[in-house]
Amino acid sequence: MLAIIGGSGLNSLQGFEVHRTLEMETPFGSPSAPLGFGRIGDHEFIFLPRHGMGHRLPPHLINYRANIWALWKAGARTIMGVAAVGGISPRMRPTSLVVPDQIIDYTWGREPSFGTDSDGRVLHIDFTHPYCEALRQNILAAAEGLGIAAIDGGTYGAMQGPRLETAREIQRLERDGCDLVGMTGMPEAALARELGLCYACCALVANWAAGKEAAILSMTEIEQTLRLGMTQVLRLIPALLDQF
């Protein structure tokens, strides 16, 4: 079953019928919100708003372990994580839809693994290619079928948040090879890999990263771009489900 984790700008699946919800507890606490089960045609999917209902959880306080565990326990084996990001590389313009293929983790203080408790487990996963290539190709194919010009590949720089970055921080990320900057990409991707789930990111560029244009970043403008861009993501979901 496919699960969709909604990021900023995608707190609910408008226009999609959710026929039941499920409140779950996990060994790692509560997920961000009850899981919503929807259906499009013959395909059932699960939806979870990463920041909770009403966007109440900042990136560094999200219980990523509970979120991924709950989706796995509920039957999800494939997860598309939707994320709002800033564009660093010239091709990553606002409103672009990007399916990255690499990630660099700059976060700190988050629980990075299901094996960090004193239960005798040490988990070493192969994270050479952090995203599931099969799902990446599914997302790209669904976008192409709809005439959406999704960008194939790019490196996501995962920052701590909740503040936006400084211009110098973005310069560092650019030197490191990052094309995008966000706050929720890790440890979500690594946790999915620990459970053997097929996980990929669908990133919407909401704004240029700090220092990439002269104007000061405006949250109002970012939110407007998100509203426009997330309509593409909503169109993408049925086309993606058709591939399962």
C-alpha positions in Angstrom: 0.0 0.0 0.0 1.2 3.5 -0.8 1.4 6.1 2.0 1.7 9.8 1.5 3.3 12.0 4.1 2.1 15.6 3.6 4.5 18.4 4.3 3.9 22.2 4.6 1.1 23.1 2.2 -0.3 19.6 2.2 -2.0 19.2 5.6 -5.0 17.5 4.1 -5.9 15.8 0.8 -8.6 18.2 -0.5 -10.9 16.6 -3.0 -10.0 13.0 -1.9 -12.4 11.0 0.3 -10.9 9.6 3.5 -13.2 6.7 4.5 -11.7 6.0 7.9 -9.1 7.2 10.3 -6.9 5.2 12.7 -5.3 6.5 15.9 -2.2 4.6 16.7 0.3 4.3 19.5 3.8 3.0 18.7 6.8 1.9 20.8 8.1 5.4 20.0 5.1 7.4 21.0 2.3 9.0 19.0 2.5 9.9 15.3 1.8 13.4 14.2 -1.9 12.7 13.6 -4.3 9.8 13.1 -3.7 7.9 9.8 -6.3 8.7 7.1 -7.3 5.9 4.8 -8.5 6.9 1.3 -9.4 5.2 -1.9 -9.1 6.2 -5.5 -10.6 3.6 -7.8 -9.4 0.2 -6.7 -6.4 1.7 -4.9 -6.3 2.4 -1.1 -3.7 4.7 0.3 -2.8 6.2 3.7 -2.3 9.9 4.4 -0.4 11.4 7.3 0.3 15.1 7.8 3.9 15.3 8.9 3.3 18.5 10.9 0.1 17.3 12.5 -3.4 18.7 12.0 -3.2 22.5 11.6 0.5 22.4 11.1 1.3 22.5 14.8 4.6 20.6 14.9 7.9 22.3 13.9 10.4 20.2 12.0 12.7 19.5 14.9 9.8 18.3 17.2 8.2 15.8 14.7 8.2 12.3 16.0 9.7 10.8 12.8 10.1 7.3 14.4 6.4 7.1 15.4 5.3 8.3 12.0 7.3 5.8 10.0 6.5 2.9 12.4 2.8 3.7 12.3 2.7 3.7 8.5 4.6 0.4 8.4 2.4 -1.2 11.0 -0.8 -0.1 9.1 0.4 -1.9 6.0 2.2 0.8 4.0 5.2 -0.6 2.1 5.8 2.4 -0.2 6.0 6.0 1.0 6.1 9.3 -0.9 7.2 12.1 1.4 6.0 15.4 0.1 8.2 18.4 1.1 8.3 22.1 0.7 11.9 23.2 0.0 14.0 26.2 -1.0 15.8 26.2 -4.3 19.6 26.6 -4.4 20.7 25.5 -7.9 19.5 27.7 -10.8 17.2 25.1 -12.2 15.4 24.7 -8.9 13.1 27.6 -9.5 10.0 28.3 -7.3 7.0 26.1 -8.2 9.4 23.4 -9.6 8.5 19.8 -8.7 11.7 17.9 -7.9 12.3 14.2 -7.3 15.7 14.2 -5.6 18.1 11.3 -5.7 20.5 12.3 -2.9 20.5 13.9 0.6 22.9 15.4 3.0 22.0 15.5 6.7 22.8 18.6 8.7 20.2 18.0 11.4 21.1 17.3 15.0 19.4 16.2 18.2 16.7 14.1 16.4 16.3 10.4 17.0 18.0 9.0 13.9 17.3 5.3 14.2 14.9 2.6 15.6 18.0 1.0 17.1 19.1 3.9 19.4 17.2 2.6 22.5 18.9 0.2 25.0 17.5 -3.0 23.4 20.7 -4.5 22.1 20.1 -3.6 18.5 22.6 -1.8 16.3 21.3 -1.0 12.8 23.7 -0.4 9.9 21.8 0.2 6.7 23.2 0.8 3.2 22.3 4.4 2.5 24.4 4.9 -0.6 21.3 5.7 -2.6 18.9 7.1 0.1 15.7 7.0 -2.1 13.9 4.1 -3.6 14.7 4.3 -7.3 11.6 2.3 -8.4 9.4 4.9 -6.6 11.4 7.8 -8.0 10.7 6.5 -11.5 7.0 5.9 -10.7 6.7 9.6 -9.6 8.5 10.9 -12.6 6.4 8.7 -15.0 3.2 9.9 -13.3 4.3 13.5 -13.7 5.2 13.0 -17.3 1.9 11.5 -18.1 0.2 14.6 -16.7 2.5 17.0 -18.6 4.1 18.1 -15.3 7.8 19.0 -15.8 9.2 17.3 -12.8 13.0 17.5 -12.3 14.8 14.2 -12.1 17.5 14.2 -9.4 19.2 16.7 -7.1 20.6 16.7 -3.6 18.4 17.7 -0.7 20.2 19.4 2.2 18.3 18.7 5.4 18.7 21.5 7.9 17.5 21.7 11.5 14.9 24.5 11.4 12.5 25.8 12.3 14.1 29.1 11.3 15.1 29.7 7.7 18.8 29.6 6.8 21.3 32.4 6.6 22.8 33.4 3.2 26.2 32.0 4.4 24.6 28.7 5.3 23.1 28.4 1.9 26.5 29.2 0.4 28.0 26.3 2.4 25.2 23.9 1.2 25.9 25.0 -2.4 29.6 24.2 -2.0 28.6 20.8 -0.6 26.6 20.1 -3.7 23.1 20.7 -2.4 20.4 21.7 -4.9 17.6 22.0 -2.4 17.2 22.9 1.2 14.5 21.6 3.6 13.9 20.7 7.2 12.2 17.3 7.2 14.1 15.0 4.9 16.0 13.4 7.7 15.7 11.1 9.6 12.5 10.2 7.7 14.3 8.7 4.7 16.7 6.6 6.9 14.0 5.3 9.2 12.0 4.1 6.2 15.1 2.3 4.9 15.6 0.6 8.4 12.1 -0.9 8.0 12.7 -2.0 4.4 10.2 0.5 3.0 10.4 2.0 -0.5 10.6 5.7 0.2 11.1 8.7 -2.1 10.7 12.4 -1.8 8.5 14.7 -4.0 9.8 18.2 -3.3 8.0 21.4 -4.2 10.3 24.4 -4.5 8.4 27.1 -2.6 11.1 29.9 -2.7 14.6 30.7 -3.6 16.9 29.9 -0.7 18.3 32.7 1.4 20.7 35.0 -0.5 19.6 33.7 -3.9 17.7 36.8 -4.7 17.9 40.3 -3.3 14.5 40.4 -1.6 14.0 39.2 1.9 12.0 36.0 2.1 8.3 36.6 2.7 6.3 33.8 4.4 3.2 35.2 2.7 4.8 34.8 -0.8 6.0 31.3 0.2 2.5 30.2 1.3 1.1 31.5 -2.0 3.6 29.5 -4.0 2.8 26.5 -1.9 -0.9 26.7 -2.6 -0.3 26.9 -6.3 2.3 24.2 -6.4 0.5 21.7 -4.3 -2.3 21.5 -6.9 0.3 19.7 -9.0 1.0 17.2 -6.2 -2.8 16.6 -5.8 -3.0 15.9 -9.5 0.0 13.6 -9.2 -1.5 11.3 -6.6 -4.1 9.5 -8.7 -1.7 9.0 -11.5 0.9 7.6 -9.1 -1.7 5.2 -7.6 -2.5 3.9 -11.1 1.0 2.4 -11.2 0.4 0.1 -8.2 
